[in-house]
Amino acid sequence: MSALLSPIKDVHSERRMFLSRVVLAAVVSILLLGLVIARLVQLQVVDHELFAEKSQGNRVRIEPVPPIRGLVFDRKDRVLAENLPAYQLELIPEQVDDIDDTLNRLASINLIEFEDIPRIKDLSRSGPRFKPVTLKFRLTDEEIASFAIQRPRFPGVDFQPRLVRHYPDGELVSHAVGYVGALSTDDLERLDPAAYAGTSHTGKTAVESSFESDLHGDAGYRHMITNARGRQVPSDTSELLDSLPFDETPMPGANVYLSLDLDLQRIATQALAGRRGALVALDPQNGEILALVSAPAFDPNLFAVGMSTSQYRELSENPDRPLFNRAVRGAYPPGSTIKPMLALAALEKNATNLTRKTVCHGYFQLPNDDHRYRDWKPEGHGPVDLHDAIAQSCDVYFYEISGDIGIDTMHDYLTRFGLGSKTGVDIGGESTGLVPSREWKRNNFSDRDNQRWYHGETVIVSIGQGYMLATPLQLASAAAALATRGKRYRPHMVAAVEDALTGERRMVQPERLPDVEISNEFYWENVLGAMHDVMQGPRGTARAVGFGAPYEMAGKSGTAQVVSIAQDEEYDDAELEERQRDHALFIAFAPLDEPRIAVALIVENGESGSSVAAPIARAVMDAYLGFGDDAS
């Protein structure tokens, strides 16, 4: 009975258990709350500065500001390359519902090209949709007016002001100054990303490329308030901006002053108008380039503002190759323009003398060889000495002494004048040219028979044909060395670099090259006297060009054969296709005793150095020396 009356549950035990659980829960809660408080203290007190910086970084974006590119001037401080404000057409992808329709409608009103639409669509997909995509780099006033009227039909498309590179004289200086173009993948790999942040263009050729580091300047930056997606938003408070570090102002690029004479450049270009060719004029006393023309040329502004696919195709597929810089990259057989240099080599090596005469019958034959090496004058020149051979450009005389000179001596002396190697001109991009030798042939032919050097090849090289190649720039440098009786300077285009902020100029000093040493000074006088008679002697090949000049000059014509003909055929340029006719070359300098200008030029398929190329050289020398039609 007592067992049945015992309590069903122990109230005291349950109370103790409940209290212990409450205490445990309280302790755990306090510990967890302590951890939360500790973490909050760490985040908001201990690491406050760190997370404040990160928060600021999420709201503030640093945007690069590209520098203003330096200007380019000629020797008389006339602007050759500048920066002009222009409006460019831009599209913001996120604001355009149908990009295909928008682009097609823009093309239909001639604001963009239909064939450029795929490229534009790729650009619009390659970056954030709120970033503008440039549709056209420069709008004309007519295009701006036309688009302004129709702007409501093109949501998300607008024009914005920008600075763009501009070349006031266009084609006149395209191969000398060069051009800027949009950054390519290769450009981005070789250039410093920090220095080019925000920059869209870089120098591609000539001065614009070679002096890119001076012209470009240093990029700056500015702070922008953005939302969580990185899009710029208006700032409603100045406190945030006041708390930011100061923006860094970009440093403008340096101004570059060239030795180029724009007037001389214009005269040379006009003289070559309608022809393919090149001309280089130097100051023999310091190597300054006075004119550098390659014809035909192109408008560099097309590259600066971005050309359409069809425009680039038209340039690149043009058979006259306007993009090719013939002045520094074109390698041509120099023809008889090398005869004065070979004459000096022959005198030095006793391969001939000043009194030796040869009877020119119009051709030359090697012993035991039926092949005839013909003179340019079929009936021959009759008795000629070295002076006559230069003045009248007698090939037979040089054929005869070629064996006594030898190909390796020819190579030695011609390379002393700078032929067969790059001049090191400061605009870059030049070809090496070629002066052959026995060693060169052994190293460049695999067949044993072709590795041998033959006497007939020496004969051909003696009149600047065969394997031999030279650029107009190399020939101008060689002509300058003749003018100074062996003193040589490295050709250069840039005369000074000017700090755009301080105006301080760093002058480019002339660089002397090894002299052409000739043991007997009288050899110089005889050879240069013969070059004088080329233009102003009674029987000189270019006497008609030099006649009546108010100053003494010296020159040498050259003709480079483009196609060979059979031994028994008569050679008549009139019967050949225009592009198969001989190239016309000419080198000259003036005045004779105190030379101030040396000129070399080639007229492709011009047929005659004396009658076609020489008048151009005379016009350039007249203009520079103050005797031209435009001289004041």
SULSUL-V622320 format. One record per residue. N is the residue number from 1. RES is the residue in three letters. SS is DSSP state (helix for helix, strand for strand, loop for the rest). D_FIRST is the distance of its C-alpha to the first C-alpha in whole Angstrom. Layout:
# SULSUL-V622320
N | RES | SS | D_FIRST
N | RES | SS | D_FIRST
This chain:
# SULSUL-V622320
1 | MET | loop | 0
2 | SER | loop | 4
3 | ALA | loop | 5
4 | LEU | loop | 5
5 | LEU | loop | 7
6 | SER | loop | 9
7 | PRO | loop | 13
8 | ILE | loop | 15
9 | LYS | loop | 18
10 | ASP | loop | 20
11 | VAL | helix | 22
12 | HIS | helix | 24
13 | SER | helix | 25
14 | GLU | helix | 26
15 | ARG | helix | 28
16 | ARG | helix | 30
17 | MET | helix | 30
18 | PHE | helix | 32
19 | LEU | helix | 34
20 | SER | helix | 35
21 | ARG | helix | 36
22 | VAL | helix | 38
23 | VAL | helix | 40
24 | LEU | helix | 41
25 | ALA | helix | 42
26 | ALA | helix | 44
27 | VAL | helix | 46
28 | VAL | helix | 47
29 | SER | helix | 48
30 | ILE | helix | 50
31 | LEU | helix | 51
32 | LEU | helix | 52
33 | LEU | helix | 54
34 | GLY | helix | 56
35 | LEU | helix | 57
36 | VAL | helix | 58
37 | ILE | helix | 60
38 | ALA | helix | 61
39 | ARG | helix | 63
40 | LEU | helix | 64
41 | VAL | helix | 66
42 | GLN | helix | 67
43 | LEU | helix | 69
44 | GLN | helix | 70
45 | VAL | helix | 71
46 | VAL | helix | 71
47 | ASP | loop | 73
48 | HIS | helix | 74
49 | GLU | helix | 78
50 | LEU | helix | 77
51 | PHE | helix | 75
52 | ALA | helix | 78
53 | GLU | helix | 81
54 | LYS | helix | 79
55 | SER | helix | 78
56 | GLN | helix | 82
57 | GLY | helix | 83
58 | ASN | helix | 81
59 | ARG | helix | 83
60 | VAL | strand | 86
61 | ARG | strand | 89
62 | ILE | strand | 92
63 | GLU | strand | 94
64 | PRO | strand | 98
65 | VAL | strand | 101
66 | PRO | loop | 104
67 | PRO | loop | 107
68 | ILE | loop | 110
69 | ARG | loop | 113
70 | GLY | loop | 116
71 | LEU | loop | 119
72 | VAL | strand | 122
73 | PHE | strand | 126
74 | ASP | loop | 129
75 | ARG | loop | 132
76 | LYS | loop | 133
77 | ASP | loop | 129
78 | ARG | loop | 129
79 | VAL | strand | 126
80 | LEU | strand | 125
81 | ALA | strand | 121
82 | GLU | strand | 119
83 | ASN | strand | 116
84 | LEU | strand | 116
85 | PRO | strand | 113
86 | ALA | strand | 113
87 | TYR | strand | 110
88 | GLN | strand | 108
89 | LEU | strand | 106
90 | GLU | strand | 102
91 | LEU | strand | 100
92 | ILE | strand | 96
93 | PRO | helix | 94
94 | GLU | helix | 91
95 | GLN | helix | 93
96 | VAL | loop | 95
97 | ASP | loop | 93
98 | ASP | loop | 95
99 | ILE | helix | 97
100 | ASP | helix | 99
101 | ASP | helix | 101
102 | THR | helix | 101
103 | LEU | helix | 103
104 | ASN | helix | 105
105 | ARG | helix | 106
106 | LEU | helix | 107
107 | ALA | helix | 109
108 | SER | helix | 111
109 | ILE | loop | 112
110 | ASN | loop | 114
111 | LEU | loop | 111
112 | ILE | loop | 110
113 | GLU | loop | 111
114 | PHE | helix | 109
115 | GLU | helix | 109
116 | ASP | helix | 107
117 | ILE | helix | 104
118 | PRO | helix | 102
119 | ARG | helix | 103
120 | ILE | helix | 102
121 | LYS | helix | 99
122 | ASP | helix | 98
123 | LEU | helix | 98
124 | SER | helix | 96
125 | ARG | helix | 93
126 | SER | helix | 93
127 | GLY | loop | 92
128 | PRO | loop | 90
129 | ARG | loop | 90
130 | PHE | loop | 91
131 | LYS | loop | 94
132 | PRO | strand | 97
133 | VAL | strand | 99
134 | THR | strand | 103
135 | LEU | strand | 105
136 | LYS | strand | 109
137 | PHE | loop | 110
138 | ARG | loop | 113
139 | LEU | loop | 113
140 | THR | loop | 117
141 | ASP | helix | 118
142 | GLU | helix | 118
143 | GLU | helix | 115
144 | ILE | helix | 113
145 | ALA | helix | 115
146 | SER | helix | 114
147 | PHE | helix | 110
148 | ALA | helix | 110
149 | ILE | helix | 111
150 | GLN | helix | 108
151 | ARG | helix | 105
152 | PRO | helix | 103
153 | ARG | helix | 103
154 | PHE | loop | 102
155 | PRO | loop | 98
156 | GLY | loop | 97
157 | VAL | strand | 101
158 | ASP | strand | 103
159 | PHE | strand | 106
160 | GLN | strand | 105
161 | PRO | strand | 108
162 | ARG | strand | 108
163 | LEU | strand | 111
164 | VAL | strand | 113
165 | ARG | strand | 115
166 | HIS | strand | 119
167 | TYR | loop | 122
168 | PRO | loop | 125
169 | ASP | loop | 127
170 | GLY | helix | 125
171 | GLU | helix | 127
172 | LEU | helix | 130
173 | VAL | helix | 127
174 | SER | helix | 125
175 | HIS | helix | 125
176 | ALA | helix | 126
177 | VAL | helix | 123
178 | GLY | loop | 121
179 | TYR | loop | 118
180 | VAL | strand | 114
181 | GLY | strand | 112
182 | ALA | strand | 108
183 | LEU | loop | 106
184 | SER | loop | 105
185 | THR | helix | 102
186 | ASP | helix | 105
187 | ASP | helix | 106
188 | LEU | helix | 102
189 | GLU | helix | 102
190 | ARG | helix | 104
191 | LEU | loop | 104
192 | ASP | loop | 102
193 | PRO | loop | 99
194 | ALA | loop | 99
195 | ALA | loop | 102
196 | TYR | loop | 103
197 | ALA | loop | 99
198 | GLY | loop | 100
199 | THR | loop | 104
200 | SER | loop | 105
201 | HIS | strand | 108
202 | THR | strand | 110
203 | GLY | strand | 114
204 | LYS | loop | 115
205 | THR | loop | 118
206 | ALA | helix | 121
207 | VAL | helix | 121
208 | GLU | helix | 118
209 | SER | helix | 116
210 | SER | helix | 118
211 | PHE | loop | 117
212 | GLU | helix | 114
213 | SER | helix | 112
214 | ASP | helix | 114
215 | LEU | helix | 114
216 | HIS | helix | 111
217 | GLY | loop | 109
218 | ASP | strand | 106
219 | ALA | loop | 103
220 | GLY | strand | 101
221 | TYR | strand | 98
222 | ARG | strand | 96
223 | HIS | strand | 93
224 | MET | strand | 91
225 | ILE | strand | 88
226 | THR | strand | 86
227 | ASN | loop | 83
228 | ALA | loop | 80
229 | ARG | loop | 83
230 | GLY | loop | 85
231 | ARG | loop | 88
232 | GLN | strand | 90
233 | VAL | loop | 89
234 | PRO | loop | 90
235 | SER | loop | 89
236 | ASP | loop | 88
237 | THR | loop | 88
238 | SER | helix | 90
239 | GLU | helix | 88
240 | LEU | helix | 87
241 | LEU | helix | 90
242 | ASP | helix | 91
243 | SER | helix | 88
244 | LEU | loop | 90
245 | PRO | loop | 92
246 | PHE | loop | 96
247 | ASP | loop | 97
248 | GLU | strand | 100
249 | THR | loop | 103
250 | PRO | loop | 105
251 | MET | strand | 108
252 | PRO | loop | 111
253 | GLY | loop | 113
254 | ALA | loop | 116
255 | ASN | strand | 119
256 | VAL | strand | 122
257 | TYR | strand | 125
258 | LEU | strand | 127
259 | SER | loop | 131
260 | LEU | loop | 131
261 | ASP | loop | 134
262 | LEU | helix | 133
263 | ASP | helix | 137
264 | LEU | helix | 138
265 | GLN | helix | 135
266 | ARG | helix | 136
267 | ILE | helix | 139
268 | ALA | helix | 138
269 | THR | helix | 136
270 | GLN | helix | 138
271 | ALA | helix | 141
272 | LEU | loop | 138
273 | ALA | loop | 137
274 | GLY | loop | 137
275 | ARG | loop | 137
276 | ARG | loop | 135
277 | GLY | strand | 135
278 | ALA | strand | 134
279 | LEU | strand | 136
280 | VAL | strand | 135
281 | ALA | strand | 137
282 | LEU | strand | 137
283 | ASP | loop | 138
284 | PRO | loop | 140
285 | GLN | loop | 140
286 | ASN | loop | 136
287 | GLY | loop | 134
288 | GLU | strand | 133
289 | ILE | strand | 133
290 | LEU | strand | 135
291 | ALA | strand | 134
292 | LEU | strand | 132
293 | VAL | strand | 132
294 | SER | strand | 131
295 | ALA | strand | 132
296 | PRO | loop | 131
297 | ALA | loop | 128
298 | PHE | loop | 125
299 | ASP | loop | 123
300 | PRO | loop | 120
301 | ASN | helix | 119
302 | LEU | helix | 117
303 | PHE | helix | 115
304 | ALA | helix | 114
305 | VAL | helix | 113
306 | GLY | loop | 112
307 | MET | loop | 114
308 | SER | loop | 113
309 | THR | helix | 113
310 | SER | helix | 116
311 | GLN | helix | 118
312 | TYR | helix | 117
313 | ARG | helix | 117
314 | GLU | helix | 121
315 | LEU | helix | 121
316 | SER | helix | 120
317 | GLU | loop | 122
318 | ASN | loop | 125
319 | PRO | loop | 128
320 | ASP | loop | 130
321 | ARG | loop | 126
322 | PRO | loop | 126
323 | LEU | loop | 123
324 | PHE | loop | 125
325 | ASN | loop | 126
326 | ARG | helix | 130
327 | ALA | helix | 131
328 | VAL | helix | 128
329 | ARG | helix | 127
330 | GLY | loop | 130
331 | ALA | loop | 131
332 | TYR | strand | 135
333 | PRO | loop | 138
334 | PRO | loop | 140
335 | GLY | helix | 143
336 | SER | helix | 146
337 | THR | helix | 145
338 | ILE | helix | 144
339 | LYS | helix | 148
340 | PRO | helix | 148
341 | MET | helix | 146
342 | LEU | helix | 147
343 | ALA | helix | 150
344 | LEU | helix | 149
345 | ALA | helix | 148
346 | ALA | helix | 151
347 | LEU | helix | 153
348 | GLU | helix | 151
349 | LYS | loop | 151
350 | ASN | loop | 154
351 | ALA | loop | 154
352 | THR | loop | 156
353 | ASN | loop | 158
354 | LEU | loop | 160
355 | THR | loop | 163
356 | ARG | loop | 162
357 | LYS | loop | 163
358 | THR | strand | 162
359 | VAL | strand | 164
360 | CYS | strand | 161
361 | HIS | loop | 162
362 | GLY | loop | 159
363 | TYR | strand | 157
364 | PHE | strand | 156
365 | GLN | loop | 156
366 | LEU | loop | 154
367 | PRO | loop | 156
368 | ASN | loop | 156
369 | ASP | loop | 154
370 | ASP | loop | 155
371 | HIS | loop | 152
372 | ARG | loop | 154
373 | TYR | strand | 152
374 | ARG | strand | 153
375 | ASP | loop | 154
376 | TRP | loop | 153
377 | LYS | loop | 157
378 | PRO | loop | 158
379 | GLU | loop | 162
380 | GLY | loop | 161
381 | HIS | loop | 162
382 | GLY | strand | 165
383 | PRO | strand | 165
384 | VAL | strand | 162
385 | ASP | loop | 161
386 | LEU | helix | 157
387 | HIS | helix | 158
388 | ASP | helix | 159
389 | ALA | helix | 156
390 | ILE | helix | 154
391 | ALA | helix | 156
392 | GLN | loop | 157
393 | SER | loop | 153
394 | CYS | loop | 155
395 | ASP | helix | 153
396 | VAL | helix | 155
397 | TYR | helix | 156
398 | PHE | helix | 152
399 | TYR | helix | 152
400 | GLU | helix | 155
401 | ILE | helix | 153
402 | SER | helix | 150
403 | GLY | helix | 150
404 | ASP | helix | 152
405 | ILE | helix | 149
406 | GLY | loop | 146
407 | ILE | helix | 143
408 | ASP | helix | 141
409 | THR | helix | 143
410 | MET | helix | 143
411 | HIS | helix | 139
412 | ASP | helix | 139
413 | TYR | helix | 142
414 | LEU | helix | 140
415 | THR | helix | 136
416 | ARG | helix | 138
417 | PHE | loop | 139
418 | GLY | loop | 135
419 | LEU | loop | 135
420 | GLY | loop | 133
421 | SER | loop | 130
422 | LYS | loop | 128
423 | THR | loop | 129
424 | GLY | loop | 126
425 | VAL | loop | 126
426 | ASP | loop | 124
427 | ILE | loop | 123
428 | GLY | loop | 122
429 | GLY | loop | 122
430 | GLU | loop | 125
431 | SER | loop | 126
432 | THR | loop | 128
433 | GLY | loop | 131
434 | LEU | strand | 132
435 | VAL | loop | 135
436 | PRO | loop | 136
437 | SER | loop | 137
438 | ARG | helix | 137
439 | GLU | helix | 134
440 | TRP | helix | 132
441 | LYS | helix | 133
442 | ARG | helix | 132
443 | ASN | helix | 129
444 | ASN | helix | 128
445 | PHE | loop | 130
446 | SER | loop | 128
447 | ASP | loop | 131
448 | ARG | helix | 134
449 | ASP | helix | 137
450 | ASN | helix | 135
451 | GLN | helix | 134
452 | ARG | loop | 138
453 | TRP | loop | 140
454 | TYR | loop | 143
455 | HIS | helix | 146
456 | GLY | helix | 146
457 | GLU | helix | 143
458 | THR | helix | 145
459 | VAL | helix | 147
460 | ILE | helix | 145
461 | VAL | helix | 143
462 | SER | loop | 146
463 | ILE | loop | 146
464 | GLY | loop | 143
465 | GLN | loop | 142
466 | GLY | loop | 140
467 | TYR | loop | 136
468 | MET | loop | 137
469 | LEU | strand | 135
470 | ALA | strand | 134
471 | THR | loop | 133
472 | PRO | helix | 135
473 | LEU | helix | 133
474 | GLN | helix | 134
475 | LEU | helix | 138
476 | ALA | helix | 138
477 | SER | helix | 137
478 | ALA | helix | 139
479 | ALA | helix | 142
480 | ALA | helix | 141
481 | ALA | helix | 141
482 | LEU | helix | 145
483 | ALA | helix | 146
484 | THR | loop | 145
485 | ARG | loop | 146
486 | GLY | loop | 143
487 | LYS | loop | 141
488 | ARG | strand | 138
489 | TYR | strand | 135
490 | ARG | loop | 131
491 | PRO | loop | 131
492 | HIS | strand | 129
493 | MET | loop | 128
494 | VAL | strand | 126
495 | ALA | strand | 128
496 | ALA | strand | 125
497 | VAL | strand | 121
498 | GLU | strand | 121
499 | ASP | loop | 118
500 | ALA | loop | 117
501 | LEU | loop | 115
502 | THR | loop | 118
503 | GLY | loop | 121
504 | GLU | loop | 121
505 | ARG | strand | 123
506 | ARG | strand | 123
507 | MET | strand | 126
508 | VAL | loop | 126
509 | GLN | loop | 129
510 | PRO | loop | 131
511 | GLU | loop | 131
512 | ARG | strand | 134
513 | LEU | strand | 134
514 | PRO | loop | 136
515 | ASP | loop | 139
516 | VAL | loop | 142
517 | GLU | loop | 144
518 | ILE | loop | 148
519 | SER | loop | 150
520 | ASN | loop | 153
521 | GLU | helix | 153
522 | PHE | helix | 156
523 | TYR | helix | 154
524 | TRP | helix | 152
525 | GLU | helix | 155
526 | ASN | helix | 156
527 | VAL | helix | 153
528 | LEU | helix | 152
529 | GLY | helix | 156
530 | ALA | helix | 156
531 | MET | helix | 152
532 | HIS | helix | 154
533 | ASP | helix | 157
534 | VAL | helix | 154
535 | MET | helix | 154
536 | GLN | helix | 158
537 | GLY | loop | 160
538 | PRO | loop | 163
539 | ARG | loop | 161
540 | GLY | loop | 157
541 | THR | loop | 155
542 | ALA | loop | 154
543 | ARG | helix | 157
544 | ALA | helix | 157
545 | VAL | helix | 153
546 | GLY | helix | 154
547 | PHE | loop | 158
548 | GLY | loop | 159
549 | ALA | loop | 155
550 | PRO | loop | 156
551 | TYR | loop | 154
552 | GLU | loop | 154
553 | MET | strand | 152
554 | ALA | strand | 151
555 | GLY | strand | 149
556 | LYS | strand | 148
557 | SER | strand | 148
558 | GLY | strand | 146
559 | THR | strand | 145
560 | ALA | strand | 142
561 | GLN | loop | 143
562 | VAL | loop | 140
563 | VAL | loop | 141
564 | SER | loop | 143
565 | ILE | loop | 146
566 | ALA | loop | 148
567 | GLN | loop | 151
568 | ASP | loop | 154
569 | GLU | loop | 152
570 | GLU | loop | 153
571 | TYR | loop | 151
572 | ASP | loop | 151
573 | ASP | helix | 148
574 | ALA | helix | 149
575 | GLU | helix | 148
576 | LEU | loop | 145
577 | GLU | loop | 141
578 | GLU | helix | 141
579 | ARG | helix | 138
580 | GLN | helix | 140
581 | ARG | loop | 142
582 | ASP | loop | 143
583 | HIS | strand | 141
584 | ALA | strand | 143
585 | LEU | strand | 142
586 | PHE | strand | 144
587 | ILE | strand | 144
588 | ALA | strand | 146
589 | PHE | strand | 146
590 | ALA | strand | 148
591 | PRO | loop | 150
592 | LEU | loop | 151
593 | ASP | loop | 152
594 | GLU | loop | 149
595 | PRO | loop | 146
596 | ARG | loop | 144
597 | ILE | strand | 142
598 | ALA | strand | 142
599 | VAL | strand | 141
600 | ALA | strand | 140
601 | LEU | strand | 139
602 | ILE | strand | 139
603 | VAL | strand | 139
604 | GLU | loop | 138
605 | ASN | loop | 140
606 | GLY | loop | 143
607 | GLU | loop | 146
608 | SER | loop | 148
609 | GLY | helix | 147
610 | SER | helix | 150
611 | SER | helix | 150
612 | VAL | helix | 147
613 | ALA | helix | 145
614 | ALA | helix | 147
615 | PRO | helix | 148
616 | ILE | helix | 144
617 | ALA | helix | 144
618 | ARG | helix | 147
619 | ALA | helix | 146
620 | VAL | helix | 143
621 | MET | helix | 145
622 | ASP | helix | 147
623 | ALA | helix | 144
624 | TYR | helix | 143
625 | LEU | helix | 146
626 | GLY | loop | 147
627 | PHE | loop | 150
628 | GLY | loop | 148
629 | ASP | loop | 148
630 | ASP | loop | 145
631 | ALA | loop | 146
632 | SER | loop | 147
